[in-house]
Amino acid sequence: MTEPARYEAWYHSGRGAWIGDAEFALMMALLRPRPGATLLDVGSGTGYFSRRFVSAGLCVTGIDPDTEALRYARALGSAEGYAAGTALALPFADEAFDYSAAVTSLCFVDDPARALAEMWRVSRKGVVLGLLNRRSLLYRRKRGIGGYQGARWDTQQEVDWWFESLAPRPVALQRGSAVFLPGGGWPARLLERVLPGRLPWGGFLAVCLFKTL
Ligand SMILES: C[S@@+](CC[C@H](N)C(=O)[O-])C[C@H]1O[C@@H](n2cnc3c(N)ncnc32)[C@H](O)[C@@H]1O
C-alpha cells in the first residue's frame, strides 16, 4: 500500500474527496444498515471508510495485514478497534458482525471468492464489496498508476462467479457503480449526479449480498 499519510492525504484532495464521497454514498444506498449495527471493514487500510461508517452510526472493527496502515488507523481512532489479519482467514466467529465491507481491498487479494466466503461466514445480515471495474473509463485512464498499481480490475460477470458456492445462498443482491468520469472536474460531478447508480460503467463497482431481508 502507498505510504499511509500520503494515501490518506489523497482522500482530502479535491478529486480524492469526490471519489470517497461517491463510493461511500453508493455503498450506503445499497446496504442501508440500521444505526448501531456492527460492521467489519476488511482491508481497512488507513481507516478512511471505517471512520465514515462510524460517522454513519455503525460500530466498526477494521482488519488489515499492513501493520503501518493499522498503526496509522489506530492513531486516528474512532473505530471499535483494528486487528491484524487477512481476508482469507478472518479471526472471528461465525456471524460475529451484522455486516462486513471490503472497499477496494479484495482487488489486492489473489482468491477473492475465498475472501468473500470468509466475509459471508462472519456476517449475520450481509456483505458489501467495493471493487474496481474493468468495464470503465477509470480502468482505461488509471490502471497500473499510483494507488491502482498491483490492483486487479474485475467485471460484474467475474464477480458473479465468486457467489456460486456461498452457503447459505444470498436472499437478495444489490449492485451499482460510481465514478463514471475519472477526472473529478465539473463535467464528472455533473454526470455523477444525473446518471443512475445502477448503470454498470462506473470505475467503482459496489455489490451487496444479503443473508436476511
Ligand atoms: C487500496 S487499499 C484500501 C484501503 C481502504 N479500504 C480504503 O478504501 O481506503 C487496499 C487495502 O487492502 C489491504 N489488503 C491487501 N491484502 C489483503 C488481504 N489478504 N486481506 C485483507 N486486506 C488486504 C491492503 O493492506 C490495503 O490496506
Ligand as a Chemical Component Dictionary entry (heavy atoms), coordinates in Angstrom:
data_LIG
# 
_chem_comp.id                   LIG 
_chem_comp.type                 NON-POLYMER 
_chem_comp.pdbx_formal_charge   0 
_chem_comp.three_letter_code    LIG 
# 
loop_
_chem_comp_atom.comp_id 
_chem_comp_atom.atom_id 
_chem_comp_atom.alt_atom_id 
_chem_comp_atom.type_symbol 
_chem_comp_atom.charge 
_chem_comp_atom.model_Cartn_x 
_chem_comp_atom.model_Cartn_y 
_chem_comp_atom.model_Cartn_z 
_chem_comp_atom.pdbx_ordinal 
LIG C1  C1  C 0  -6.425  0.379   -1.738 1  
LIG S1  S1  S 1  -6.265  -0.072  -0.050 2  
LIG C2  C2  C 0  -7.952  0.203   0.521  3  
LIG C3  C3  C 0  -7.987  0.605   1.947  4  
LIG C4  C4  C 0  -9.358  1.095   2.430  5  
LIG N1  N1  N 0  -10.353 0.033   2.373  6  
LIG C5  C5  C 0  -9.804  2.278   1.605  7  
LIG O1  O1  O 0  -10.660 2.096   0.739  8  
LIG O2  O2  O -1 -9.281  3.377   1.836  9  
LIG C6  C6  C 0  -6.198  -1.846  -0.110 10 
LIG C7  C7  C 0  -6.056  -2.472  1.256  11 
LIG O3  O3  O 0  -6.211  -3.887  1.120  12 
LIG C8  C8  C 0  -5.361  -4.460  2.074  13 
LIG N2  N2  N 0  -5.126  -5.885  1.771  14 
LIG C9  C9  C 0  -4.222  -6.433  0.928  15 
LIG N3  N3  N 0  -4.268  -7.777  1.005  16 
LIG C10 C10 C 0  -5.232  -8.085  1.916  17 
LIG C11 C11 C 0  -5.731  -9.299  2.455  18 
LIG N4  N4  N 0  -5.256  -10.501 2.055  19 
LIG N5  N5  N 0  -6.711  -9.238  3.374  20 
LIG C12 C12 C 0  -7.211  -8.039  3.776  21 
LIG N6  N6  N 0  -6.764  -6.869  3.305  22 
LIG C13 C13 C 0  -5.785  -6.869  2.390  23 
LIG C14 C14 C 0  -4.098  -3.611  1.977  24 
LIG O4  O4  O 0  -3.243  -3.796  3.090  25 
LIG C15 C15 C 0  -4.702  -2.228  1.894  26 
LIG O5  O5  O 0  -4.866  -1.650  3.158  27 
# 
loop_
_chem_comp_bond.comp_id 
_chem_comp_bond.atom_id_1 
_chem_comp_bond.atom_id_2 
_chem_comp_bond.value_order 
_chem_comp_bond.pdbx_ordinal 
LIG C1  S1  SING 1  
LIG S1  C2  SING 2  
LIG S1  C6  SING 3  
LIG C2  C3  SING 4  
LIG C3  C4  SING 5  
LIG C4  N1  SING 6  
LIG C4  C5  SING 7  
LIG C5  O1  DOUB 8  
LIG C5  O2  SING 9  
LIG C6  C7  SING 10 
LIG C7  O3  SING 11 
LIG C7  C15 SING 12 
LIG O3  C8  SING 13 
LIG C8  N2  SING 14 
LIG C8  C14 SING 15 
LIG N2  C9  SING 16 
LIG N2  C13 SING 17 
LIG C9  N3  DOUB 18 
LIG N3  C10 SING 19 
LIG C10 C11 SING 20 
LIG C10 C13 DOUB 21 
LIG C11 N4  SING 22 
LIG C11 N5  DOUB 23 
LIG N5  C12 SING 24 
LIG C12 N6  DOUB 25 
LIG N6  C13 SING 26 
LIG C14 O4  SING 27 
LIG C14 C15 SING 28 
LIG C15 O5  SING 29 
# 
